[in-house]
Amino acid sequence: MKDLKRLLVIFTLIAATIIPTASADNKAAAIDEMEGYLEFVDYGGAVIFPEQIPKEEWPKMFVIDTRDVRQFAKGHIAGAINIDWRQVLAKRHTIPKNKPILVYCNTGSLSAQAGFALRVAGWENLRIL
């Protein structure tokens, strides 16, 4: 029993030193990714207006409506798919990396958050409407 208690104390001390380090490493990695995104934003963050997209480019784009399903059902850009802004990372496997991605919502707020998440996750071919 004494050995078990001693082993438990040793395990606890090891865990207490490893876990904060892992957490700090994860936090540092997240901060590095956000810093990279903010550098991306310096040149406009790829925020665009619909009229800036040439008509012939629309069919080449993978368009994501980041609003909720009710708003999407009321009307959306032709060819757009609906991925709620909170779900873009959970559904990232459905979003191609080999074609331009356009994310949009009513105001730009939700699409900006979805765009941020995708940008940090590695999508560089991203435009926010």
Secondary structure, DSSP 8 states (H G I E B T S, - for coil): -HHHHHHHHHHHHHHHHHHHHHHHHHHHHHHHHHHHHHHHHTTTTTB--GGGS-GGGGGGSEEEE-S-HHHHHH---TT-EE--GGGTTTTGGGS-SSS-EEEE-SSSHHHHHHHHHHHHTT--SEEE-
